[in-house]
Amino acid sequence: MNPIDELFRRLRTAGQKAFVPFIPAGDPDITNTARLILELDSAGAHLIEIGFPFSDPIADGPVIQAAYTRALERGLKVDDVFACVAGLHGVKAPLLGMVSYSLVHRRGAAAFLAQAKRAGFSGLIVPDLPVEEAEELVKLAANIDLRLIQLVTPTTPPARAEKIVCMSSGFVYCVSVAGITGERDQLPEELLRQLQQLRGMTDLPLCIGFGISRAEHVRMLREVADGVIVGSALVRRFEQISARGWEQAMADVRELVKSLLNALNPAIR
């Protein structure tokens, strides 16, 4: 069984939800990317999303895009990300790549997916690949037991959302707000209605991302979602590694992760 499927099967049996942190690869450097993966795994992350830096924003807010820009300015390459993941040992959480389709296409879809699988990724998110053009990649991923997670946004019409979830595997990435990633003061109530609608379309887990940064956000969502994805709130703390040093920056990361995990799975102590 694919590790992502096994994870959600285990969590559902235990009545728990998945905490999914996001890491932009290569910021502040690729060595610290590996350290961050190990740190988040040790802190209790259930699934870890690793972003492949890309020069043109897709839906990335200013915090994540700045991290990507810094990584690219230091010369980070796709192969560096694969080598980083391949060199990890003892990570319990499945690893998920977030990558622009232009990077996949340039290398060749079959070759990129095969390299991702060999490196240790259990799935990929390709946010700029329309569902109408995703069939080939979906088949190639399925052939090597790699999950391909698709995104549904608040503006996705129901008929289109049904097509998207039918092409998804692993879980469905539910975008909480229209717009870009980033921390927000509150999440829209319309999201709850959208999740109820998606529940009628698929048995896949529903994980929510974009704008989730606080324990109160997680408490709002834990009864209706199978997991939450947290990016900008963590990346803002990762930025401090160079200026404050590893231990001080990680103290803030650990505090945030602990608060989110406690809000997500309150019975776990």
Steps between C-alpha positions, in 0.01 A plus 500: 500500500623850420625673820252787457206258479633305798539822701141611451368148561685495831389850599136431419508182707643699792259791455786741432573763234816564299734791563680584173777762520649656187873558445645699208805302391832682510422782741717590678693217330449139404685368806256680727211369289600148602529612863154660485344183362652299784395764755138507383486122483627481857248767609209286383428598139293233330584590140762750382459710186820617330483781246720501191600866454366659185557849362140588409238497776207264453301562817788575733472798730789738570654294782535179299590676178780687679632169631494355149681805365776470759546131421519562126744787545729255679488273197270225627413238235230234476762228546609662826148452638493137392845439651392660829196275530691190391758566771248503785492211745243404760225742398162355598277752322431443130650772278299695246644724227341827386628570150410708196411297193758693298773326703335163444454562127855620448645177637229281353201388703597133527861582588403760761251270671744211502771717655257630761404145590863387526588797719231410751195711414165331553301755301502826309288813475516669159289812558520652151391188308133535395282195551430493125870435436579280800398156371844394378675606821231329709557172314878522519486569874256214562725259312780553754280535812561874529205706620396809303313750714268746325376839623145625534445871566202697636422617145505151345151420361350174633518321164867584463571412864355154436740450207792613715429267791455208258852567369648535849676239709640511853278787610329809363672834567222742592602862459335692782480843336509657156840659450856421604659324794564695818395547860150637559297617797206271427378234259176530302188319614433415133785252528292278725224480239755417230641215708154355553448505125832325436415231756216399271738461206788295639620273779850646474628695801449877479793716612474876523775748421555874439464741788520254789735639762332488841358248742155656467506434124578135569227470763250638246599239244581184693143368501460534122850440360732202496808719525638853490791632295706781654748694290562872540473504880783246519707644215501837675670327794739305278618839366648574841754216492772712339445803724423334836669164472352153481395447862324833549315473171403140569365592843237713324433225246453239773265728693281559194497133402406395853211748515366389161530131581325545834218687327477240223505190720407631846487157663869448420735620774 
